[in-house]
Amino acid sequence: MSYLILGLAAAAIIALLWLYGNLSSKSNFSGKADSKTAASFNLSTSKKAPDLQKKNLMQCPLCSSYLNSGENLFSKVYRPMNVPDQRCTISGCPHCYPKCESSVKRSCPVCKKSVPQKGYLVARLFNNTAHKKHVTIVGCTQCLKTFSKTN
Protein backbone atom coordinates (compact mmCIF):
# COMPACT_ATOMS: atom_id res chain seq x y z
CA MET A 1 0.00 0.00 0.00
CA SER A 2 2.84 2.41 0.82
CA TYR A 3 4.37 1.76 -2.63
CA LEU A 4 1.09 2.78 -4.25
CA ILE A 5 0.95 6.06 -2.31
CA LEU A 6 4.63 6.73 -3.04
CA GLY A 7 4.07 6.04 -6.76
CA LEU A 8 1.06 8.39 -6.90
CA ALA A 9 3.02 11.14 -5.13
CA ALA A 10 5.90 10.75 -7.61
CA ALA A 11 3.48 10.89 -10.57
CA ALA A 12 1.89 14.05 -9.16
CA ILE A 13 5.29 15.72 -8.74
CA ILE A 14 6.31 14.79 -12.29
CA ALA A 15 3.02 16.16 -13.65
CA LEU A 16 3.49 19.45 -11.76
CA LEU A 17 7.08 19.82 -12.98
CA TRP A 18 5.98 19.13 -16.56
CA LEU A 19 3.19 21.72 -16.27
CA TYR A 20 5.57 24.30 -14.76
CA GLY A 21 8.13 23.65 -17.51
CA ASN A 22 5.55 24.09 -20.26
CA LEU A 23 4.16 27.30 -18.77
CA SER A 24 7.55 28.90 -18.16
CA SER A 25 8.93 27.97 -21.59
CA LYS A 26 6.01 29.49 -23.52
CA SER A 27 7.37 33.02 -22.94
CA ASN A 28 10.41 32.87 -25.25
CA PHE A 29 11.21 29.35 -26.37
CA SER A 30 8.73 26.55 -26.84
CA GLY A 31 8.83 23.14 -28.39
CA LYS A 32 10.62 19.91 -27.68
CA ALA A 33 14.35 20.10 -28.04
CA ASP A 34 15.23 17.10 -30.14
CA SER A 35 17.37 16.62 -33.20
CA LYS A 36 14.35 15.50 -35.21
CA THR A 37 11.80 17.99 -33.89
CA ALA A 38 11.60 21.63 -34.83
CA ALA A 39 12.11 24.02 -31.93
CA SER A 40 9.94 27.09 -31.92
CA PHE A 41 10.90 30.66 -31.21
CA ASN A 42 8.13 33.25 -30.99
CA LEU A 43 8.80 36.02 -33.52
CA SER A 44 6.93 38.37 -35.97
CA THR A 45 6.86 39.20 -39.75
CA SER A 46 6.24 42.52 -41.36
CA LYS A 47 9.34 44.31 -42.60
CA LYS A 48 8.10 47.59 -41.08
CA ALA A 49 8.87 48.48 -37.47
CA PRO A 50 6.36 46.97 -35.02
CA ASP A 51 3.84 49.08 -33.13
CA LEU A 52 4.89 50.37 -29.73
CA GLN A 53 2.21 48.28 -28.06
CA LYS A 54 3.88 45.09 -29.34
CA LYS A 55 7.21 45.47 -27.55
CA ASN A 56 8.25 41.80 -27.41
CA LEU A 57 8.35 41.11 -31.16
CA MET A 58 11.50 39.47 -32.43
CA GLN A 59 13.16 39.33 -35.83
CA CYS A 60 14.24 36.41 -37.95
CA PRO A 61 18.07 36.28 -37.85
CA LEU A 62 18.20 35.30 -41.55
CA CYS A 63 15.84 37.77 -43.25
CA SER A 64 15.25 40.36 -40.47
CA SER A 65 11.46 40.07 -40.83
CA TYR A 66 9.39 40.77 -37.75
CA LEU A 67 7.39 37.74 -36.67
CA ASN A 68 3.83 38.07 -35.37
CA SER A 69 2.51 35.98 -32.53
CA GLY A 70 2.01 32.41 -33.67
CA GLU A 71 4.82 32.56 -36.24
CA ASN A 72 7.87 30.51 -35.34
CA LEU A 73 11.39 29.91 -36.58
CA PHE A 74 12.22 26.54 -38.11
CA SER A 75 15.15 25.19 -36.13
CA LYS A 76 16.64 22.02 -34.67
CA VAL A 77 18.28 21.56 -31.29
CA TYR A 78 20.64 18.60 -30.95
CA ARG A 79 21.24 16.29 -28.02
CA PRO A 80 22.58 15.81 -25.31
CA MET A 81 19.91 17.62 -23.33
CA ASN A 82 21.66 17.80 -19.95
CA VAL A 83 24.46 20.21 -20.93
CA PRO A 84 24.48 23.98 -20.39
CA ASP A 85 24.86 24.67 -24.11
CA GLN A 86 23.72 22.78 -27.21
CA ARG A 87 24.29 23.01 -30.93
CA CYS A 88 21.29 24.16 -32.95
CA THR A 89 20.55 25.07 -36.55
CA ILE A 90 18.14 27.79 -37.67
CA SER A 91 16.60 27.33 -41.13
CA GLY A 92 14.46 30.48 -41.15
CA CYS A 93 10.97 31.87 -40.56
CA PRO A 94 7.74 31.38 -42.56
CA HIS A 95 8.79 34.29 -44.80
CA CYS A 96 12.16 32.87 -45.83
CA TYR A 97 11.80 29.11 -45.32
CA PRO A 98 10.90 26.69 -46.92
CA LYS A 99 10.21 29.13 -49.76
CA CYS A 100 11.46 32.71 -49.74
CA GLU A 101 8.95 35.52 -50.36
CA SER A 102 9.71 37.84 -53.29
CA SER A 103 10.98 40.85 -51.30
CA VAL A 104 12.92 38.87 -48.67
CA LYS A 105 16.69 38.25 -48.77
CA ARG A 106 18.40 35.69 -46.55
CA SER A 107 21.79 36.81 -45.25
CA CYS A 108 24.12 35.63 -42.52
CA PRO A 109 24.45 38.03 -39.56
CA VAL A 110 28.10 36.93 -39.08
CA CYS A 111 29.66 37.05 -42.57
CA LYS A 112 26.90 39.10 -44.33
CA LYS A 113 26.93 36.63 -47.28
CA SER A 114 23.75 35.43 -48.94
CA VAL A 115 22.49 32.15 -47.45
CA PRO A 116 21.08 29.69 -50.03
CA GLN A 117 17.57 28.29 -49.62
CA LYS A 118 18.90 24.93 -48.36
CA GLY A 119 21.42 26.70 -46.10
CA TYR A 120 20.99 27.46 -42.41
CA LEU A 121 22.58 29.26 -39.47
CA VAL A 122 24.62 27.35 -36.90
CA ALA A 123 24.08 28.52 -33.34
CA ARG A 124 24.65 27.62 -29.69
CA LEU A 125 21.64 27.40 -27.34
CA PHE A 126 22.55 28.19 -23.74
CA ASN A 127 20.25 26.59 -21.16
CA ASN A 128 20.73 28.68 -18.04
CA THR A 129 18.42 27.39 -15.32
CA ALA A 130 18.15 30.75 -13.56
CA HIS A 131 17.52 32.82 -16.71
CA LYS A 132 15.86 32.55 -20.11
CA LYS A 133 17.38 30.46 -22.86
CA HIS A 134 19.90 32.36 -24.98
CA VAL A 135 20.98 31.74 -28.58
CA THR A 136 24.31 32.88 -30.05
CA ILE A 137 24.78 32.55 -33.82
CA VAL A 138 28.18 31.14 -34.80
CA GLY A 139 27.85 31.39 -38.58
CA CYS A 140 26.09 30.00 -41.64
CA THR A 141 26.72 27.10 -43.99
CA GLN A 142 28.64 29.45 -46.32
CA CYS A 143 31.04 31.04 -43.82
CA LEU A 144 31.65 27.76 -41.95
CA LYS A 145 32.47 26.10 -45.30
CA THR A 146 35.01 28.87 -45.99
CA PHE A 147 36.42 28.59 -42.47
CA SER A 148 36.94 24.82 -42.76
CA LYS A 149 38.83 25.24 -46.07
CA THR A 150 41.31 27.72 -44.55
CA ASN A 151 42.03 25.58 -41.47
Contact map, one row per residue, 1 for C-alpha under 8 A:
1111100000000000000000000000000000000000000000000000000000000000000000000000000000000000000000000000000000000000000000000000000000000000000000000000000
1111110000000000000000000000000000000000000000000000000000000000000000000000000000000000000000000000000000000000000000000000000000000000000000000000000
1111111000000000000000000000000000000000000000000000000000000000000000000000000000000000000000000000000000000000000000000000000000000000000000000000000
1111111100000000000000000000000000000000000000000000000000000000000000000000000000000000000000000000000000000000000000000000000000000000000000000000000
1111111110000000000000000000000000000000000000000000000000000000000000000000000000000000000000000000000000000000000000000000000000000000000000000000000
0111111111000000000000000000000000000000000000000000000000000000000000000000000000000000000000000000000000000000000000000000000000000000000000000000000
0011111111100000000000000000000000000000000000000000000000000000000000000000000000000000000000000000000000000000000000000000000000000000000000000000000
0001111111110000000000000000000000000000000000000000000000000000000000000000000000000000000000000000000000000000000000000000000000000000000000000000000
0000111111111000000000000000000000000000000000000000000000000000000000000000000000000000000000000000000000000000000000000000000000000000000000000000000
0000011111111100000000000000000000000000000000000000000000000000000000000000000000000000000000000000000000000000000000000000000000000000000000000000000
0000001111111110000000000000000000000000000000000000000000000000000000000000000000000000000000000000000000000000000000000000000000000000000000000000000
0000000111111111000000000000000000000000000000000000000000000000000000000000000000000000000000000000000000000000000000000000000000000000000000000000000
0000000011111111100000000000000000000000000000000000000000000000000000000000000000000000000000000000000000000000000000000000000000000000000000000000000
0000000001111111110000000000000000000000000000000000000000000000000000000000000000000000000000000000000000000000000000000000000000000000000000000000000
0000000000111111111000000000000000000000000000000000000000000000000000000000000000000000000000000000000000000000000000000000000000000000000000000000000
0000000000011111111100000000000000000000000000000000000000000000000000000000000000000000000000000000000000000000000000000000000000000000000000000000000
0000000000001111111110000000000000000000000000000000000000000000000000000000000000000000000000000000000000000000000000000000000000000000000000000000000
0000000000000111111111000000000000000000000000000000000000000000000000000000000000000000000000000000000000000000000000000000000000000000000000000000000
0000000000000011111111100000000000000000000000000000000000000000000000000000000000000000000000000000000000000000000000000000000000000000000000000000000
0000000000000001111111110000000000000000000000000000000000000000000000000000000000000000000000000000000000000000000000000000000000000000000000000000000
0000000000000000111111111000000000000000000000000000000000000000000000000000000000000000000000000000000000000000000000000000000000000000000000000000000
0000000000000000011111111100010000000000000000000000000000000000000000000000000000000000000000000000000000000000000000000000000000000000000000000000000
0000000000000000001111111110000000000000000000000000000000000000000000000000000000000000000000000000000000000000000000000000000000000000000000000000000
0000000000000000000111111110000000000000000000000000000000000000000000000000000000000000000000000000000000000000000000000000000000000000000000000000000
0000000000000000000011111111110000000000000000000000000000000000000000000000000000000000000000000000000000000000000000000000000000000000000000000000000
0000000000000000000001111111110000000000000000000000000000000000000000000000000000000000000000000000000000000000000000000000000000000000000000000000000
0000000000000000000000111111110000000000000000000000000000000000000000000000000000000000000000000000000000000000000000000000000000000000000000000000000
0000000000000000000000001111110000000000110000000000000000000000000000000000000000000000000000000000000000000000000000000000000000011000000000000000000
0000000000000000000000001111111000000011110000000000000000000000000000000000000000000000000000000000000000000000000000000000000000001000000000000000000
0000000000000000000001001111111100000011110000000000000000000000000000000000000000000000000000000000000000000000000000000000000000000000000000000000000
0000000000000000000000000000111110000111000000000000000000000000000000000000000000000000000000000000000000000000000000000000000000000000000000000000000
0000000000000000000000000000011111001110000000000000000000000000000000000000000000000000000000000000000000000000000000000000000000000000000000000000000
0000000000000000000000000000001111101110000000000000000000000000000000000001111010000000000000000000000000000000000000000000000000000000000000000000000
0000000000000000000000000000000111111110000000000000000000000000000000000001111000000000000000000000000000000000000000000000000000000000000000000000000
0000000000000000000000000000000011111100000000000000000000000000000000000001111000000000000000000000000000000000000000000000000000000000000000000000000
0000000000000000000000000000000001111100000000000000000000000000000000000001000000000000000000000000000000000000000000000000000000000000000000000000000
0000000000000000000000000000000111111110000000000000000000000000000000000001100000000000000000000000000000000000000000000000000000000000000000000000000
0000000000000000000000000000001111111111000000000000000000000000000000000111100000000000000000000000000000000000000000000000000000000000000000000000000
0000000000000000000000000000111111001111100000000000000000000000000000001111100000000000000000000000000000000000000000000000000000000000000000000000000
0000000000000000000000000000111000000111110000000000000000000000000000011110000000000000000000000000000000000000000000000000000000000000000000000000000
0000000000000000000000000001110000000011111000000000000000000000000000011000000000000000000000000000000000000000000000000000000000000000000000000000000
0000000000000000000000000001110000000001111100000000000011000000001111111000000000000000000000000000000000000000000000000000000000000000000000000000000
0000000000000000000000000000000000000000111110000000000011110000011111111000000000000000000000000000000000000000000000000000000000000000000000000000000
0000000000000000000000000000000000000000011111000000000011110000111110110000000000000000000000000000000000000000000000000000000000000000000000000000000
0000000000000000000000000000000000000000001111100000000000100000111100100000000000000000000000100000000000000000000000000000000000000000000000000000000
0000000000000000000000000000000000000000000111111100000000000000111100000000000000000000000000000000000000000000000000000000000000000000000000000000000
0000000000000000000000000000000000000000000011111000000000000001110000000000000000000000000000000000000000000000000000000000000000000000000000000000000
0000000000000000000000000000000000000000000001111100000000000000010000000000000000000000000000000000000000000000000000000000000000000000000000000000000
0000000000000000000000000000000000000000000001111110000000000000010000000000000000000000000000000000000000000000000000000000000000000000000000000000000
0000000000000000000000000000000000000000000001011111011010000000010000000000000000000000000000000000000000000000000000000000000000000000000000000000000
0000000000000000000000000000000000000000000000001111111000000000000000000000000000000000000000000000000000000000000000000000000000000000000000000000000
0000000000000000000000000000000000000000000000000111111000000000000000000000000000000000000000000000000000000000000000000000000000000000000000000000000
0000000000000000000000000000000000000000000000000011111000000000000000000000000000000000000000000000000000000000000000000000000000000000000000000000000
0000000000000000000000000000000000000000000000000111111110000000000000000000000000000000000000000000000000000000000000000000000000000000000000000000000
0000000000000000000000000000000000000000000000000111111110000000000000000000000000000000000000000000000000000000000000000000000000000000000000000000000
0000000000000000000000000000000000000000000000000000011111000000000000000000000000000000000000000000000000000000000000000000000000000000000000000000000
0000000000000000000000000000000000000000011100000100011111100000011110000000000000000000000000000000000000000000000000000000000000000000000000000000000
0000000000000000000000000000000000000000011100000000000111110000011000000000000000000000000000000000000000000000000000000000000000000000000000000000000
0000000000000000000000000000000000000000001110000000000011111001111000000000000000000000000000000000000000000000000000000000000000000000000000000000000
0000000000000000000000000000000000000000001100000000000001111111111000001000000000000000000110000000000000000000000000000000000000000000000000000000000
0000000000000000000000000000000000000000000000000000000000111111000000000000000000000000000100000000000000011000000000000000000000000000000000000000000
0000000000000000000000000000000000000000000000000000000000011111000000000000000000000000000100010000000011111000001000001000000000000000000000000000000
0000000000000000000000000000000000000000000000000000000000011111100000000000000000000000000100010000000111100000000000000000000000000000000000000000000
0000000000000000000000000000000000000000000000100000000000111111110000000000000000000000000000000000000000000000000000000000000000000000000000000000000
0000000000000000000000000000000000000000000111100000000000110011111000000000000000000000000000100000000000000000000000000000000000000000000000000000000
0000000000000000000000000000000000000000001111111100000011110001111100000000000000000000000000000000000000000000000000000000000000000000000000000000000
0000000000000000000000000000000000000000011111000000000011110000111110110000000000000000000010000000000000000000000000000000000000000000000000000000000
0000000000000000000000000000000000000000011111000000000010000000011111100000000000000000000000000000000000000000000000000000000000000000000000000000000
0000000000000000000000000000000000000000011100000000000010000000001111100000000000000000000000000000000000000000000000000000000000000000000000000000000
0000000000000000000000000000000000000000011000000000000000000000000111110000000000000000000000000000000000000000000000000000000000000000000000000000000
0000000000000000000000000000000000000000011110000000000000000000001111111000000000000000000011000000000000000000000000000000000000000000000000000000000
0000000000000000000000000000000000000001111100000000000000000000001001111100000000000000000011000000000000000000000000000000000000000000000000000000000
0000000000000000000000000000000000000011111000000000000000010000000000111110000000000000011111000000000000000000000000000000000000000000000000000000000
0000000000000000000000000000000000000111000000000000000000000000000000011111000000000000011111001000000000000000000000000000000000000000000000000000000
0000000000000000000000000000000000000111000000000000000000000000000000001111100000000001111100000000000000000000000000000000000000000000000000000000000
0000000000000000000000000000000011111110000000000000000000000000000000000111110000000001110000000000000000000000000000000000000000000000000000000000000
0000000000000000000000000000000011101110000000000000000000000000000000000011111000000111100000000000000000000000000000000000100000000000000000000000000
0000000000000000000000000000000011100000000000000000000000000000000000000001111110000111000000000000000000000000000000000000000000000000000000000000000
0000000000000000000000000000000011100000000000000000000000000000000000000000111110000110000000000000000000000000000000000000000000000000000000000000000
0000000000000000000000000000000000000000000000000000000000000000000000000000011111100100000000000000000000000000000000000000000000000000000000000000000
0000000000000000000000000000000010000000000000000000000000000000000000000000011111100100000000000000000000000000000000000000000000000000000000000000000
0000000000000000000000000000000000000000000000000000000000000000000000000000000111110000000000000000000000000000000000000000000000000000000000000000000
0000000000000000000000000000000000000000000000000000000000000000000000000000000111111100000000000000000000000000000000000000001000000000000000000000000
0000000000000000000000000000000000000000000000000000000000000000000000000000000001111100000000000000000000000000000000000000011100000000000000000000000
0000000000000000000000000000000000000000000000000000000000000000000000000000000000111110000000000000000000000000000000000001111000000000000000000000000
0000000000000000000000000000000000000000000000000000000000000000000000000000111110111111000000000000000000000000000000000001111000000000000000000000000
0000000000000000000000000000000000000000000000000000000000000000000000000000111000001111100000000000000000000000000000000111100000000000000000000000000
0000000000000000000000000000000000000000000000000000000000000000000000000011110000000111110000000000000000000000000000000111100000000000000000000000000
0000000000000000000000000000000000000000000000000000000000000000000000000011100000000011111000000000000000000000000000011110000000000000000000000000000
0000000000000000000000000000000000000000000000000000000000000000000000001111000000000001111100000000000000000000000000011110000000000000000000000000000
0000000000000000000000000000000000000000000000000000000000000000000000001110000000000000111110001000000000000000000001111000000000000000000000000000000
0000000000000000000000000000000000000000000000000000000000011110000000001110000000000000011111111100000000000000000000010000000000000000000000000000000
0000000000000000000000000000000000000000000000000000000000010000001000111100000000000000001111111000000000000000000000000000000000000000000000000000000
0000000000000000000000000000000000000000000000000000000000000000000000111100000000000000000111111110000000000000000000000000000000000000000000000000000
0000000000000000000000000000000000000000000010000000000000000000100000000000000000000000000111111011100100000000000000000000000000000000000000000000000
0000000000000000000000000000000000000000000000000000000000000110000000000000000000000000000111111111100111000000000000000000000000000000000000000000000
0000000000000000000000000000000000000000000000000000000000000000000000000100000000000000001111111111000000000000000010000000000000000000000000000000000
0000000000000000000000000000000000000000000000000000000000000000000000000000000000000000000101011111000000000000000010000000000000000000000000000000000
0000000000000000000000000000000000000000000000000000000000000000000000000000000000000000000001111111100000000000000010000000000000000000000000000000000
0000000000000000000000000000000000000000000000000000000000000000000000000000000000000000000000111111110110000000000010000000000000000000000000000000000
0000000000000000000000000000000000000000000000000000000000000000000000000000000000000000000000110011111100000000000000000000000000000000000000000000000
0000000000000000000000000000000000000000000000000000000000000000000000000000000000000000000000000001111100000000000000000000000000000000000000000000000
0000000000000000000000000000000000000000000000000000000000000000000000000000000000000000000000000000111110000000000000000000000000000000000000000000000
0000000000000000000000000000000000000000000000000000000000000010000000000000000000000000000000110001111111000000000000000000000000000000000000000000000
0000000000000000000000000000000000000000000000000000000000000110000000000000000000000000000000010001001111100000010000000000000000000000000000000000000
0000000000000000000000000000000000000000000000000000000000000110000000000000000000000000000000010000000111110000011100000000000000000000000000000000000
0000000000000000000000000000000000000000000000000000000000000110000000000000000000000000000000000000000011111001111000000000000000000000000000000000000
0000000000000000000000000000000000000000000000000000000000001100000000000000000000000000000000000000000001111111111000001000000000000000001100000000000
0000000000000000000000000000000000000000000000000000000000001100000000000000000000000000000000000000000000111111000000000000000000000000101000000000000
0000000000000000000000000000000000000000000000000000000000000000000000000000000000000000000000000000000000011111000000000000000000000000111100000000000
0000000000000000000000000000000000000000000000000000000000000000000000000000000000000000000000000000000000011111100000000000000000000000001100100000000
0000000000000000000000000000000000000000000000000000000000000000000000000000000000000000000000000000000000111111110000000000000000000000000000000000000
0000000000000000000000000000000000000000000000000000000000000000000000000000000000000000000000000000000000110011111000000000000000000000000001100000000
0000000000000000000000000000000000000000000000000000000000000000000000000000000000000000000000000000000011110001111100000000000000000000000000000000000
0000000000000000000000000000000000000000000000000000000000000100000000000000000000000000000000000000000001110000111110110000000000000000000111000000000
0000000000000000000000000000000000000000000000000000000000000000000000000000000000000000000000000000000001000000011111110000000000000000000000000000000
0000000000000000000000000000000000000000000000000000000000000000000000000000000000000000000000001111000000000000001111100000000000000000000000000000000
0000000000000000000000000000000000000000000000000000000000000000000000000000000000000000001000000000000000000000000111110000000000000000000000000000000
0000000000000000000000000000000000000000000000000000000000000000000000000000000000000000001000000000000000000000001111111000000000000000000111000000000
0000000000000000000000000000000000000000000000000000000000000000000000000000000000000000111100000000000000000000001101111100000000000000000110000000000
0000000000000000000000000000000000000000000000000000000000000100000000000000000000000000111000000000000000010000000000111110000000000000111110000000000
0000000000000000000000000000000000000000000000000000000000000000000000000000000000000011110000000000000000000000000000011111000000000000111110000000000
0000000000000000000000000000000000000000000000000000000000000000000000000000000000000011110000000000000000000000000000001111100000000011111000000000000
0000000000000000000000000000000000000000000000000000000000000000000000000000000000001111000000000000000000000000000000000111110000000011110000000000000
0000000000000000000000000000000000000000000000000000000000000000000000000000100000001111000000000000000000000000000000000011111000001111000000000000000
0000000000000000000000000000000000000000000000000000000000000000000000000000000000011100000000000000000000000000000000000001111100001110000000000000000
0000000000000000000000000000000000000000000000000000000000000000000000000000000000111100000000000000000000000000000000000000111110011100000000000000000
0000000000000000000000000000000000000000000000000000000000000000000000000000000000010000000000000000000000000000000000000000011111111100000000000000000
0000000000000000000000000000000000000000000000000000000000000000000000000000000000000000000000000000000000000000000000000000001111110000000000000000000
0000000000000000000000000000000000000000000000000000000000000000000000000000000000000000000000000000000000000000000000000000000111110000000000000000000
0000000000000000000000000000000000000000000000000000000000000000000000000000000000000000000000000000000000000000000000000000000111111000000000000000000
0000000000000000000000000001000000000000000000000000000000000000000000000000000000000000000000000000000000000000000000000000001111111100000000000000000
0000000000000000000000000001100000000000000000000000000000000000000000000000000000000000000000000000000000000000000000000000111100111110000000000000000
0000000000000000000000000000000000000000000000000000000000000000000000000000000000000000000000000000000000000000000000000000111100011111000000000000000
0000000000000000000000000000000000000000000000000000000000000000000000000000000000000000000000000000000000000000000000000011110000001111100000000000000
0000000000000000000000000000000000000000000000000000000000000000000000000000000000000000000000000000000000000000000000000011100000000111110000000000000
0000000000000000000000000000000000000000000000000000000000000000000000000000000000000000000000000000000000001100000000001111000000000011111000000000000
0000000000000000000000000000000000000000000000000000000000000000000000000000000000000000000000000000000000000100000000001111000000000001111100000000000
0000000000000000000000000000000000000000000000000000000000000000000000000000000000000000000000000000000000011110000000001110000000000000111110110000000
0000000000000000000000000000000000000000000000000000000000000000000000000000000000000000000000000000000000010110001000111100000000000000011111110000000
0000000000000000000000000000000000000000000000000000000000000000000000000000000000000000000000000000000000000000001000111100000000000000001111111000000
0000000000000000000000000000000000000000000000000000000000000000000000000000000000000000000000000000000000000000101000100000000000000000000111111100000
0000000000000000000000000000000000000000000000000000000000000000000000000000000000000000000000000000000000000010100000000000000000000000001111111110000
0000000000000000000000000000000000000000000000000000000000000000000000000000000000000000000000000000000000000000000000000000000000000000001111111111000
0000000000000000000000000000000000000000000000000000000000000000000000000000000000000000000000000000000000000000000000000000000000000000000011111111100
0000000000000000000000000000000000000000000000000000000000000000000000000000000000000000000000000000000000000000000000000000000000000000000001111111110
0000000000000000000000000000000000000000000000000000000000000000000000000000000000000000000000000000000000000000000000000000000000000000000000111111111
0000000000000000000000000000000000000000000000000000000000000000000000000000000000000000000000000000000000000000000000000000000000000000000000011111111
0000000000000000000000000000000000000000000000000000000000000000000000000000000000000000000000000000000000000000000000000000000000000000000000001111111
0000000000000000000000000000000000000000000000000000000000000000000000000000000000000000000000000000000000000000000000000000000000000000000000000111111
0000000000000000000000000000000000000000000000000000000000000000000000000000000000000000000000000000000000000000000000000000000000000000000000000011111
